Amino acid sequence: MRHLRFELIFAACCMAFGFIVLPGLIYWVGNLLLGPYAGGTHVGSFYGDFYRSVGAGSVEAWFLGVGPWVALLILRFIFASSEDRAEPDEEPSAPQRREPRVSG
């Protein structure tokens, strides 16, 4: 149950970043590098256009919103190792220590 709760909170935080923070960062960087936004003079017009695109089902807008979660999910799968994972219902018996190795 804890694992599911963590995954839901993790997904919600990533999507909140993707739908709330990331469009503002894109507006700010675009304003610095490319000049003023053609759709309006302030960040609110950018957010309005973004959320209209989300509501219309634009793949690009949805990819922007869900992208941080998908990217971190892919990274977690790439770097996950089966030997470090315990079963979700199983409590670890004792913390395992890894000794540093020097190769050369």
Beta strands, then each sheet from edge to edge (+ up, - down):
end
